[in-house]
């Protein structure tokens, strides 16, 4: 199609956008509960953790988050920045092994106007991409087909995080 662009459509995320938000910070509360399976936490480091996105753009969409509640990259100390980068690299290795994506979107939405759903706790998105993963369903039907249950994705990825080097 002339003039078309590679767009990652996510109209199903409107459920998240319109949902009532909790008063606390999900990135502070979830690791404190120590129920990693229920909270979809895949891996814990010393300074940060990896968690599946409850409202994913694609199968395997995860986030790398510091334990410490800070809003910006410049508020992270050197050890936190270093570990978060290692966790992102580890996440890429794990997702490549588990799902064989053709590419990735990796990044952070810094601030509410930039699209951050949790603007006051910095975090990074790692989104696996496959050639042709945007099809007619989200574009025409406003429906995203996620091919695997989050619980199954968690079960598949947790052991790989345990055995994959940083």
C-alpha positions as YAML, in Angstrom:
chain: A
units: angstrom
residues:
- id: 1
  name: UNK
  ca: [0.00, 0.00, 0.00]
- id: 2
  name: UNK
  ca: [1.48, 3.30, -1.07]
- id: 3
  name: UNK
  ca: [2.32, 5.57, 1.87]
- id: 4
  name: UNK
  ca: [1.82, 2.84, 4.45]
- id: 5
  name: UNK
  ca: [4.08, 2.66, 7.49]
- id: 6
  name: UNK
  ca: [4.99, -0.03, 9.98]
- id: 7
  name: UNK
  ca: [2.59, 0.82, 12.81]
- id: 8
  name: UNK
  ca: [2.17, -1.17, 16.00]
- id: 9
  name: UNK
  ca: [-1.59, -0.94, 16.53]
- id: 10
  name: UNK
  ca: [-2.90, -1.57, 20.03]
- id: 11
  name: UNK
  ca: [-6.55, -0.50, 20.26]
- id: 12
  name: UNK
  ca: [-7.23, -3.26, 22.83]
- id: 13
  name: UNK
  ca: [-5.08, -1.25, 25.28]
- id: 14
  name: UNK
  ca: [-8.04, 1.10, 25.67]
- id: 15
  name: UNK
  ca: [-9.17, -1.30, 28.44]
- id: 16
  name: UNK
  ca: [-6.05, -0.30, 30.36]
- id: 17
  name: UNK
  ca: [-6.33, 3.38, 29.49]
- id: 18
  name: UNK
  ca: [-9.95, 3.60, 30.66]
- id: 19
  name: UNK
  ca: [-9.58, 1.29, 33.67]
- id: 20
  name: UNK
  ca: [-9.56, 2.67, 37.19]
- id: 21
  name: UNK
  ca: [-5.97, 3.04, 38.34]
- id: 22
  name: UNK
  ca: [-4.81, 1.89, 41.73]
- id: 23
  name: UNK
  ca: [-3.61, 4.55, 44.15]
- id: 24
  name: UNK
  ca: [-0.22, 2.98, 44.75]
- id: 25
  name: UNK
  ca: [2.55, 2.12, 42.33]
- id: 26
  name: UNK
  ca: [2.19, -1.29, 40.68]
- id: 27
  name: UNK
  ca: [5.96, -1.47, 40.17]
- id: 28
  name: UNK
  ca: [6.51, -1.02, 43.91]
- id: 29
  name: UNK
  ca: [3.60, -3.18, 45.11]
- id: 30
  name: UNK
  ca: [3.96, -6.25, 42.88]
- id: 31
  name: UNK
  ca: [7.52, -7.18, 43.92]
- id: 32
  name: UNK
  ca: [6.64, -6.71, 47.60]
- id: 33
  name: UNK
  ca: [3.87, -9.33, 47.49]
- id: 34
  name: UNK
  ca: [6.36, -12.16, 46.76]
- id: 35
  name: UNK
  ca: [3.85, -13.93, 44.49]
- id: 36
  name: UNK
  ca: [5.84, -13.74, 41.28]
- id: 37
  name: UNK
  ca: [3.57, -16.06, 39.30]
- id: 38
  name: UNK
  ca: [0.39, -14.11, 40.09]
- id: 39
  name: UNK
  ca: [2.17, -10.81, 39.46]
- id: 40
  name: UNK
  ca: [3.84, -12.10, 36.26]
- id: 41
  name: UNK
  ca: [7.35, -11.31, 37.55]
- id: 42
  name: UNK
  ca: [9.76, -13.34, 35.46]
- id: 43
  name: UNK
  ca: [13.08, -12.52, 37.09]
- id: 44
  name: UNK
  ca: [14.48, -10.54, 40.02]
- id: 45
  name: UNK
  ca: [17.90, -8.94, 40.09]
- id: 46
  name: UNK
  ca: [19.48, -6.93, 42.90]
- id: 47
  name: UNK
  ca: [18.39, -3.51, 41.59]
- id: 48
  name: UNK
  ca: [15.52, -4.38, 39.28]
- id: 49
  name: UNK
  ca: [13.15, -7.00, 37.91]
- id: 50
  name: UNK
  ca: [11.51, -8.23, 34.71]
- id: 51
  name: UNK
  ca: [7.72, -8.46, 34.49]
- id: 52
  name: UNK
  ca: [5.26, -9.40, 31.75]
- id: 53
  name: UNK
  ca: [3.01, -6.58, 30.61]
- id: 54
  name: UNK
  ca: [-0.58, -7.31, 31.65]
- id: 55
  name: UNK
  ca: [-1.81, -5.39, 28.57]
- id: 56
  name: UNK
  ca: [0.74, -6.52, 25.96]
- id: 57
  name: UNK
  ca: [1.29, -5.14, 22.48]
- id: 58
  name: UNK
  ca: [2.51, -8.61, 21.43]
- id: 59
  name: UNK
  ca: [3.18, -12.03, 22.94]
- id: 60
  name: UNK
  ca: [6.21, -11.81, 25.21]
- id: 61
  name: UNK
  ca: [5.87, -8.03, 25.83]
- id: 62
  name: UNK
  ca: [7.74, -7.49, 29.05]
- id: 63
  name: UNK
  ca: [9.09, -4.62, 31.09]
- id: 64
  name: UNK
  ca: [12.39, -4.07, 32.90]
- id: 65
  name: UNK
  ca: [11.86, -2.06, 36.08]
- id: 66
  name: UNK
  ca: [14.08, -0.78, 38.90]
- id: 67
  name: UNK
  ca: [12.96, -1.71, 42.40]
- id: 68
  name: UNK
  ca: [13.56, 1.85, 43.54]
- id: 69
  name: UNK
  ca: [10.72, 4.25, 42.80]
- id: 70
  name: UNK
  ca: [12.22, 6.96, 40.57]
- id: 71
  name: UNK
  ca: [10.60, 8.84, 37.71]
- id: 72
  name: UNK
  ca: [13.51, 9.53, 35.38]
- id: 73
  name: UNK
  ca: [16.61, 7.88, 33.98]
- id: 74
  name: UNK
  ca: [18.79, 10.57, 35.50]
- id: 75
  name: UNK
  ca: [17.45, 9.66, 38.96]
- id: 76
  name: UNK
  ca: [18.85, 6.13, 38.65]
- id: 77
  name: UNK
  ca: [22.27, 5.55, 40.15]
- id: 78
  name: UNK
  ca: [25.06, 3.97, 38.12]
- id: 79
  name: UNK
  ca: [24.52, 0.48, 39.55]
- id: 80
  name: UNK
  ca: [20.79, 0.61, 38.72]
- id: 81
  name: UNK
  ca: [21.42, 1.82, 35.16]
- id: 82
  name: UNK
  ca: [24.01, -0.91, 34.65]
- id: 83
  name: UNK
  ca: [21.80, -3.71, 35.97]
- id: 84
  name: UNK
  ca: [18.75, -2.54, 34.02]
- id: 85
  name: UNK
  ca: [20.80, -2.65, 30.80]
- id: 86
  name: UNK
  ca: [21.94, -6.19, 31.70]
- id: 87
  name: UNK
  ca: [18.33, -7.19, 32.39]
- id: 88
  name: UNK
  ca: [17.26, -5.81, 29.01]
- id: 89
  name: UNK
  ca: [20.01, -7.78, 27.25]
- id: 90
  name: UNK
  ca: [19.06, -10.91, 29.20]
- id: 91
  name: UNK
  ca: [15.40, -10.35, 28.25]
- id: 92
  name: UNK
  ca: [16.34, -10.16, 24.56]
- id: 93
  name: UNK
  ca: [18.31, -13.43, 24.81]
- id: 94
  name: UNK
  ca: [15.46, -15.19, 26.61]
- id: 95
  name: UNK
  ca: [12.81, -13.98, 24.17]
- id: 96
  name: UNK
  ca: [14.97, -14.99, 21.19]
- id: 97
  name: UNK
  ca: [15.30, -18.51, 22.61]
- id: 98
  name: UNK
  ca: [11.66, -18.87, 23.61]
- id: 99
  name: UNK
  ca: [9.84, -17.14, 20.75]
- id: 100
  name: UNK
  ca: [12.23, -16.57, 17.82]
- id: 101
  name: UNK
  ca: [11.05, -13.04, 17.01]
- id: 102
  name: UNK
  ca: [12.32, -11.27, 13.89]
- id: 103
  name: UNK
  ca: [13.04, -8.06, 15.81]
- id: 104
  name: UNK
  ca: [12.23, -5.99, 18.89]
- id: 105
  name: UNK
  ca: [10.97, -2.63, 20.00]
- id: 106
  name: UNK
  ca: [12.89, -1.59, 23.12]
- id: 107
  name: UNK
  ca: [12.34, 1.70, 24.88]
- id: 108
  name: UNK
  ca: [10.91, 3.84, 27.64]
- id: 109
  name: UNK
  ca: [8.01, 6.27, 27.66]
- id: 110
  name: UNK
  ca: [9.27, 9.07, 29.89]
- id: 111
  name: UNK
  ca: [6.39, 11.11, 31.27]
- id: 112
  name: UNK
  ca: [2.64, 10.90, 30.84]
- id: 113
  name: UNK
  ca: [2.66, 12.99, 27.64]
- id: 114
  name: UNK
  ca: [5.10, 10.47, 26.14]
- id: 115
  name: UNK
  ca: [2.64, 7.64, 26.80]
- id: 116
  name: UNK
  ca: [3.90, 6.32, 30.14]
- id: 117
  name: UNK
  ca: [1.07, 4.49, 31.87]
- id: 118
  name: UNK
  ca: [3.06, 4.63, 35.11]
- id: 119
  name: UNK
  ca: [4.83, 7.96, 34.69]
- id: 120
  name: UNK
  ca: [6.42, 8.24, 38.12]
- id: 121
  name: UNK
  ca: [8.29, 4.88, 38.07]
- id: 122
  name: UNK
  ca: [10.68, 4.61, 35.14]
- id: 123
  name: UNK
  ca: [10.57, 1.32, 33.22]
- id: 124
  name: UNK
  ca: [11.60, -0.10, 29.85]
- id: 125
  name: UNK
  ca: [9.45, -2.02, 27.40]
- id: 126
  name: UNK
  ca: [10.80, -4.99, 25.44]
- id: 127
  name: UNK
  ca: [8.35, -5.97, 22.70]
- id: 128
  name: UNK
  ca: [9.08, -8.93, 20.39]
- id: 129
  name: UNK
  ca: [8.11, -8.32, 16.76]
- id: 130
  name: UNK
  ca: [7.48, -10.70, 13.88]
- id: 131
  name: UNK
  ca: [7.27, -9.87, 10.23]
- id: 132
  name: UNK
  ca: [3.59, -9.33, 9.49]
- id: 133
  name: UNK
  ca: [2.56, -9.20, 13.17]
- id: 134
  name: UNK
  ca: [0.26, -6.27, 12.43]
- id: 135
  name: UNK
  ca: [-2.63, -7.71, 10.46]
- id: 136
  name: UNK
  ca: [-6.25, -6.97, 9.70]
- id: 137
  name: UNK
  ca: [-7.56, -7.88, 13.17]
- id: 138
  name: UNK
  ca: [-6.33, -4.81, 15.08]
- id: 139
  name: UNK
  ca: [-6.60, -2.51, 12.10]
- id: 140
  name: UNK
  ca: [-10.14, -3.40, 11.00]
- id: 141
  name: UNK
  ca: [-11.65, -5.28, 13.92]
- id: 142
  name: UNK
  ca: [-9.98, -3.34, 16.75]
- id: 143
  name: UNK
  ca: [-9.09, -6.73, 18.19]
- id: 144
  name: UNK
  ca: [-5.59, -7.99, 18.93]
- id: 145
  name: UNK
  ca: [-4.97, -11.70, 18.80]
- id: 146
  name: UNK
  ca: [-2.51, -12.67, 21.53]
- id: 147
  name: UNK
  ca: [-1.70, -16.27, 20.71]
- id: 148
  name: UNK
  ca: [-0.66, -17.43, 24.14]
- id: 149
  name: UNK
  ca: [-2.04, -16.94, 27.65]
- id: 150
  name: UNK
  ca: [0.09, -14.74, 29.92]
- id: 151
  name: UNK
  ca: [0.37, -17.60, 32.41]
- id: 152
  name: UNK
  ca: [1.78, -19.92, 29.72]
- id: 153
  name: UNK
  ca: [4.23, -17.25, 28.58]
- id: 154
  name: UNK
  ca: [5.33, -16.83, 32.21]
- id: 155
  name: UNK
  ca: [5.85, -20.61, 32.55]
- id: 156
  name: UNK
  ca: [7.91, -20.68, 29.36]
- id: 157
  name: UNK
  ca: [10.12, -17.68, 30.19]
- id: 158
  name: UNK
  ca: [10.85, -18.11, 33.93]
- id: 159
  name: UNK
  ca: [13.16, -21.15, 33.55]
- id: 160
  name: UNK
  ca: [15.02, -19.44, 30.70]
- id: 161
  name: UNK
  ca: [15.69, -16.38, 32.85]
- id: 162
  name: UNK
  ca: [17.09, -18.70, 35.54]
- id: 163
  name: UNK
  ca: [19.55, -20.34, 33.16]
- id: 164
  name: UNK
  ca: [20.48, -17.35, 30.95]
- id: 165
  name: UNK
  ca: [23.54, -15.30, 31.81]
- id: 166
  name: UNK
  ca: [23.12, -11.52, 32.20]
...
